[in-house]
Amino acid sequence: MRFYHFANRVLKFLFWILLRYRVTGVERVPLEGPLVVCMNHTTFLDPLMVGVFVPRDVVMMSKVENLRMPVVGLLSRLYGAFPVNRGEVDRRALRRAEEVLREGKALLMAPEGTRSKTTQLQRARQGTALIIQRTRPRILPVGLYGGHEFFRKLVRLRRTAVWMNIGEPFEARIPAGLSRKEARELITEQIMYRIAALLPKECRGVYSDERRRSQLMGER
């Protein structure tokens, strides 16, 4: 992981130059044990922010297309990322993800499966829930906002304001009697509504239902 720590130092310096970032909730990150870090995904900055500011060595899952790019692919592999084929059940990627968690490490995933083309949350897929269902790690929700303005601000030589909010870690709660598919749907909702709570209301998209969020988070 030498390159990982070196890259993080370089990235943090670049962030200091290019961004006006605010990171909250770092003290909530469990420093040991298997952990799935679940983030919303709107820009290329999101996984980099998580890698730099979450105080764990975070293993990242990256779509195959990224790893095939000459420079980005090499850097991603040096950074410890492993490939996943989107749009299908990639059993090799699932096995690798489970290995990461069984080794007590932190795994970064974006439950939406692809970047949102708006700043709003889109319907999540169930791949993240499947891994959680099979390994039962703790889950750390992370909400990121502001990175969508990066290139527009960059051409104007202005720094971009980016927020990264880390929520409370939790474990999936599955009532008895649910089928495996129903359990995955519930785990997905538990994750996404917690991510939504960390974002501005206008970014919560399909997870804007306040009543449902209260039910899932056990609020009164």
C-alpha positions as CSV (number, residue, x, y, z in Angstrom):
1,M,0.0,0.0,0.0
2,R,3.0,2.3,-0.3
3,F,1.7,3.9,-3.5
4,Y,-1.8,4.3,-1.9
5,H,-0.3,6.5,0.9
6,F,1.9,8.4,-1.4
7,A,-1.0,9.1,-3.8
8,N,-3.1,10.2,-0.9
9,R,-0.5,12.8,0.1
10,V,-0.3,14.1,-3.5
11,L,-4.1,14.2,-3.9
12,K,-4.5,16.0,-0.6
13,F,-2.1,18.7,-1.7
14,L,-3.9,19.0,-5.1
15,F,-7.2,19.3,-3.3
16,W,-5.8,22.1,-1.1
17,I,-4.9,23.9,-4.3
18,L,-8.0,23.2,-6.4
19,L,-10.8,22.8,-3.9
20,R,-12.5,24.4,-1.0
21,Y,-13.4,21.2,0.8
22,R,-15.2,20.6,4.0
23,V,-15.1,17.1,5.6
24,T,-17.3,16.2,8.6
25,G,-17.7,13.0,10.6
26,V,-14.2,11.6,10.3
27,E,-14.3,10.7,14.0
28,R,-17.2,8.3,13.2
29,V,-15.1,6.0,11.0
30,P,-14.4,2.6,12.7
31,L,-10.7,2.1,12.6
32,E,-10.7,-1.7,12.6
33,G,-12.8,-4.5,11.3
34,P,-14.6,-5.2,8.0
35,L,-16.4,-2.1,6.7
36,V,-18.3,-1.2,3.5
37,V,-18.0,2.5,2.8
38,C,-21.1,3.4,0.7
39,M,-21.1,6.7,-1.2
40,N,-23.3,8.5,-3.7
41,H,-21.5,9.0,-7.0
42,T,-21.7,12.1,-9.3
43,T,-18.1,12.8,-10.3
44,F,-14.6,11.3,-10.5
45,L,-13.7,13.2,-7.4
46,D,-16.0,11.1,-5.1
47,P,-13.8,8.0,-4.7
48,L,-10.7,10.1,-4.5
49,M,-12.2,12.2,-1.6
50,V,-13.1,9.0,0.2
51,G,-9.7,7.5,-0.3
52,V,-7.9,10.6,1.0
53,F,-10.1,11.5,4.0
54,V,-11.4,8.2,5.4
55,P,-8.7,7.2,7.8
56,R,-8.5,3.6,6.6
57,D,-6.8,1.8,3.7
58,V,-9.8,1.7,1.5
59,V,-10.0,-0.9,-1.3
60,M,-11.9,0.4,-4.3
61,M,-14.0,-1.5,-6.9
62,S,-13.8,0.1,-10.3
63,K,-15.6,-0.6,-13.6
64,V,-13.5,-2.6,-16.1
65,E,-13.5,0.3,-18.6
66,N,-11.5,2.5,-16.2
67,L,-8.9,-0.2,-15.6
68,R,-8.4,-0.6,-19.4
69,M,-7.4,3.0,-19.9
70,P,-3.6,3.3,-20.3
71,V,-2.8,5.8,-17.5
72,V,-6.0,5.7,-15.4
73,G,-5.9,1.9,-15.4
74,L,-2.3,1.7,-14.2
75,L,-2.8,4.3,-11.5
76,S,-6.1,2.6,-10.3
77,R,-4.4,-0.8,-10.0
78,L,-1.4,0.7,-8.1
79,Y,-4.0,2.4,-5.9
80,G,-5.4,-1.1,-5.1
81,A,-8.6,-1.0,-7.2
82,F,-10.0,-4.2,-8.7
83,P,-12.4,-4.5,-11.7
84,V,-16.1,-5.2,-11.9
85,N,-18.2,-5.7,-15.0
86,R,-21.3,-3.5,-14.7
87,G,-24.7,-4.7,-15.8
88,E,-24.1,-8.4,-14.9
89,V,-23.4,-10.6,-11.9
90,D,-19.6,-10.5,-11.8
91,R,-18.8,-13.5,-9.6
92,R,-15.0,-12.8,-9.7
93,A,-15.6,-9.2,-8.4
94,L,-18.0,-10.5,-5.7
95,R,-15.4,-13.1,-4.5
96,R,-12.7,-10.4,-4.4
97,A,-15.0,-8.0,-2.4
98,E,-15.9,-10.8,0.1
99,E,-12.1,-11.5,0.5
100,V,-11.4,-7.9,1.3
101,L,-14.1,-7.9,4.0
102,R,-13.1,-11.2,5.5
103,E,-9.6,-9.9,5.8
104,G,-11.0,-7.1,8.0
105,K,-10.5,-4.3,5.5
106,A,-12.6,-1.4,4.2
107,L,-14.3,-1.7,0.9
108,L,-15.6,1.3,-1.1
109,M,-18.8,0.9,-3.1
110,A,-21.3,3.1,-4.9
111,P,-24.7,1.4,-4.6
112,E,-26.1,3.3,-7.5
113,G,-23.7,1.4,-9.7
114,T,-22.9,4.4,-12.0
115,R,-22.5,8.1,-11.8
116,S,-25.7,10.2,-11.5
117,K,-25.9,12.6,-14.4
118,T,-27.6,15.0,-12.1
119,T,-26.9,15.8,-8.5
120,Q,-29.8,13.7,-7.4
121,L,-29.7,10.1,-6.1
122,Q,-30.9,7.5,-8.5
123,R,-32.3,4.1,-7.8
124,A,-29.6,1.9,-6.4
125,R,-28.8,-1.6,-7.6
126,Q,-28.5,-4.6,-5.3
127,G,-24.9,-5.6,-5.8
128,T,-23.7,-3.8,-2.6
129,A,-26.5,-5.4,-0.6
130,L,-25.6,-8.8,-1.9
131,I,-22.1,-8.5,-0.6
132,I,-23.3,-7.2,2.8
133,Q,-25.8,-10.0,3.0
134,R,-23.1,-12.6,2.6
135,T,-20.5,-11.0,4.8
136,R,-22.4,-8.9,7.4
137,P,-19.8,-6.1,7.8
138,R,-20.5,-2.7,9.3
139,I,-21.7,-0.1,6.8
140,L,-20.5,3.6,6.7
141,P,-22.6,6.0,4.7
142,V,-20.9,8.9,3.0
143,G,-22.6,11.8,1.2
144,L,-20.6,14.0,-1.3
145,Y,-21.8,17.2,-3.0
146,G,-20.3,20.0,-5.1
147,G,-17.8,18.1,-7.3
148,H,-20.1,18.4,-10.4
149,E,-19.0,22.0,-10.7
150,F,-15.3,21.1,-10.8
151,F,-14.5,21.5,-14.5
152,R,-16.7,24.6,-14.9
153,K,-14.8,26.3,-12.0
154,L,-11.4,25.0,-13.2
155,V,-11.6,26.7,-16.6
156,R,-12.4,30.0,-14.8
157,L,-9.4,29.4,-12.4
158,R,-11.7,29.2,-9.4
159,R,-11.7,26.7,-6.6
160,T,-14.7,24.3,-6.2
161,A,-16.5,24.0,-3.0
162,V,-16.9,20.3,-2.1
163,W,-18.6,18.8,0.9
164,M,-18.1,15.3,2.2
165,N,-20.3,14.2,5.1
166,I,-19.6,10.9,6.9
167,G,-22.5,9.4,8.7
168,E,-22.8,7.0,11.7
169,P,-21.7,3.4,11.0
170,F,-24.5,0.8,11.3
171,E,-25.3,-2.8,10.7
172,A,-28.1,-4.0,8.4
173,R,-31.3,-4.9,10.3
174,I,-33.2,-7.7,8.6
175,P,-36.5,-8.9,10.1
176,A,-37.1,-12.6,10.2
177,G,-39.3,-14.1,7.4
178,L,-38.0,-12.0,4.5
179,S,-36.8,-13.7,1.3
180,R,-33.2,-13.1,0.3
181,K,-34.4,-10.8,-2.5
182,E,-36.6,-8.8,0.0
183,A,-33.7,-8.6,2.4
184,R,-31.4,-7.1,-0.3
185,E,-34.1,-4.6,-1.2
186,L,-34.3,-3.6,2.5
187,I,-30.5,-3.4,3.0
188,T,-30.3,-1.2,-0.1
189,E,-33.0,1.2,1.3
190,Q,-31.3,1.3,4.6
191,I,-28.0,2.4,2.9
192,M,-29.5,4.9,0.5
193,Y,-31.8,6.7,2.9
194,R,-28.8,7.2,5.2
195,I,-26.7,8.6,2.4
196,A,-29.7,10.8,1.5
197,A,-29.8,12.2,5.0
198,L,-26.2,13.4,4.5
199,L,-27.0,15.4,1.3
200,P,-29.0,18.6,0.7
201,K,-32.7,17.9,0.2
202,E,-32.6,18.8,-3.4
203,C,-30.1,16.0,-4.0
204,R,-32.0,13.2,-2.4
205,G,-33.8,12.2,-5.6
206,V,-35.7,8.9,-5.4
207,Y,-34.8,8.7,-1.7
208,S,-36.6,11.9,-0.6
209,D,-39.4,10.2,1.3
210,E,-39.0,11.6,4.9
211,R,-41.5,9.1,6.4
212,R,-39.7,6.1,4.9
213,R,-36.3,7.5,6.0
214,S,-37.6,7.8,9.6
215,Q,-38.9,4.3,9.6
216,L,-35.6,2.8,8.4
217,M,-33.4,4.9,10.7
218,G,-35.6,4.1,13.7
219,E,-36.5,7.7,14.3
220,R,-39.7,8.8,16.2
